[in-house]
Amino acid sequence: MIEYYSQEIRRYGGIKRYVAAKASEKKPLIDRIREYAKNKQVLEAGCGSAVNSIFLANEGFNLTCIDRDLNILKFAKINSKVFNKNPKFINLDIKRLKRIKNKFDVSFSHGVLEHYPDSQIIELINSQLDVAKFVIISVPSSFFKPSEAINGDERFLDEKHWSNIISKTNGTLIEKFGYFYDSNRPKIKFLRFISTLTLNKLPKTKPYFGFVVEKKQRCT
C-alpha cells in the first residue's frame, strides 16, 4: 500500500496537493466530521495514509490516528510533517480500541470496514461507540464489482445490507449519504456529471456510501 500511496502522491504533484485533492473528493465525509465533531476531538480508526486526518488537523481539529500497520503509520507521520499541524499517531489495531482512554466526538473510517465479515463489523462499530458519541463510516458500495477490489478481500455491499449491520450495533443510524469518490475513473466522472444534471437522483447507487451512527443513550 505504501507504493500505491507514493504513486498517487507523485501523480497529484506532491503531498500538499494530494491531501487537498482527496479532501475535495471526500467532501461529503469531511463535512459530516466537521458537523458532528462539536468539540473537535476526532479519532480515525484505521488511518492508512491519514490524508483525511492531516487535512482536518490543519483546520484546527484534534486528530488521533490509529493503524495496525506500523510501516504505513510511519509513512503517514512523515508526510504529515510537511504541514503546520499534525495528528497524533498510535500503532494500534482497531480491534484494541479499549486501550484508548480518550473520549472523542467522532470516530471515523474510510475504506476499512468492508474488509471484515458482518459479525466483526458490528464489534468494531460498538468498540468505536465506546470511545465516541458518533461513528462515521465511509465504504465502497455495490457499485463496484468484486474484480475491482484492490486488496482482494473487500466486500462491496448494498445500502440495505449496511443498514442491517448497523441495526445490530449499540448505535442508531441517523444519516446516510452517497458520493463520487475515486472520480478520476472515466466512468465515475461521467456518472458524476449525470448526477449533477439529475439533481443527485441518478445514479441511485453512488460509488461510496456513508453512514452516521449515534451512540444509544442508556436508560437510567
N, C-alpha and C positions, 0 to 999 in steps of 0.2 A: 504493500500500500504506500510506502514511503516513495517509491519510484513513481507510482501513479500521481501522487500529490505533487512531487517535484516537477514532473512533466507539465501538469496543469498550471503550476505557478509560473513556469517558463513561458507557457503558451499565452498566459494573460499579461506577461511583461513584468513580473515581479510580485512579491508577496503583498505589497500595498494595493496594487490593482486587483489582485486575486481576491483579497478579503473584501474590498469594496464591491466587486462584481458579484460575489457569492451572497453578500448581504442583500444586494438589489434583487437577485433572482429568488431569494428566500424571504422576501419582504413580508408575505403573509404570516410566516412563522415568527420573524423578528418582531413584527408589530404586536403580536399576541404576547410575546415575552415582555415587551415594554408595558403593555396594558395590565398584565396580571402581577408583575413584579413591583408592587407599590413601594416596597422598602429597598428595592434594587439589589436584593440578595438572591443570587441565581446559581443553580448547580447545573452543569452539563454532564449527563450520565452516559459516558462513552463518547469522548470528545473527538477522537481521530485527529484531524489536522487542527481542530479548535478554531476554525476561522469565524464561526458564529460568536464564540465567546470573546475572541480578540476584538471583534467589531464592537460588541456590547460593552466590553471593559472600557473602550475608548469613548463610549457615550456616557460614562460615569457609573455603570453598574458594577457591582462587586461579584466577580465570577470565580467559581471553583470548578475546575475541570478534572474529571477522573477518567482513567482508561487503564485497562489491564495490560496493554502493550507498552512496555517501558520505552522501547525504541521510538514508537510513534509519539509518545508523550514528550520525549526529549526533542524530537523534530518540531513539534508544536511549540515547545518552550523557546527554542532557538528562533523560530520565526516571529514569535511574539515580541522579542527583544527589539525589533525594528520600530515598534510602536511606543508611544509615551506611557501607556498604562498596560499592565499585563494581568492576566488571570492567575489564580493560584493553581498549580498543577500537582495532582496526587496520583501516584501509581496504585490503583485500586480497581478491582473487578466490581462491576455494578451489582453483582450478587452479594457484595460485602458492605453494603451501604450502612449497616448498623455501626460500623466503625467511625462513621462521620458523626460528630457530635453537634455540628452546626445545624441551625434551622434555616430554611430557605423559603422565600415566597414562591419560587418556581423551580422545579426540576424539569429539564427538557432533554430531548434526544432527537437526533436526525439520522435516519438510515441505520438504526441499531436494532430495534425490537423485531424486525422482520426476519432476523437470523435465528429466532428462538421458537420452540413449539408453544402452543397456546398456554399450557399449564405454567410454563416458566415466564411467559409474558405477564400473566396475572400476578405471579410472585414479584416480578421486577417492578411492576406498576405499584403494587402495595408497598414495597420497600421504599420507593420514592415518595409515596404519600406519607410515610413515617417521618420524613425529614422536610417535606414541603407541603404547602397548602394546595398548590396546583401542580399538576403534571401535564406537560405539553409534549405530544408525540407527533413526529413527522416521519412518514414511511412511504415508500413507493407503493403504488396501488396496482390493482389488477389490470391497469392499462398496459403494463409490461408483460412480456412473455417469459417463461422460465429460461429460455435460451439467452435472454438479455441479462441474466444475473452476472454480476462482476465476481463475486466470491464463490458462487455456486450453491450456497445454502439459503439464499433469500427466498422468502415465500411472498408472492405478490397476491395478497388477499383483497377481497372486495370490502366495501364500506360496511355492509351488513355483518360480515364476519368480525371485523374490528369492533363494531359496536357491541356485538355479543360478548366478545372477550372482556371489554371494559365493564359490561354489566355485571360481571362476576368478581370485580375487584372491590376494594373498600372505598371506591370513589364514585362520583356521579358525573356522567358525561354532560357537559354544559355547552359545548360548542364543537361544531365540525367545520372544516374548511378544506378546499382543494386548490392546488396551484400548479404552475407550469415550470417547476424546477428542471434543470438539465436542458435549458432552452436552446442550447447550441445545436441540438439534433434538428435536422431539417423538418422532420415530421412534427416535432413538438413546436417548432417555430410556426409552422402552418396552422396547427390547431390553436395555438395561442392567438393568432390572427382571427381565426373563425370565432373564438370565444369573445374577442373584442366586438366583432360585428353583431353577435347574437346576445350582447349584454350578459355574458358569462353563463348563458343557458346551455350552450353546446361547446365541446362535448360534455356529456353528463359526468363521465369518469375522467377526472384530471390525472396527470401522471403521478402527482403526490397528494396524499391525504394528510390532514392534520386533525388532531383531537385534543380538546382541553378537558382535563379531568379534575374535578374538585374533591378534596377530601371530605368524606361524610362527617357530619357533626355527631358526636356521641351523645346519646341521651343520658341525662343525669337524674 
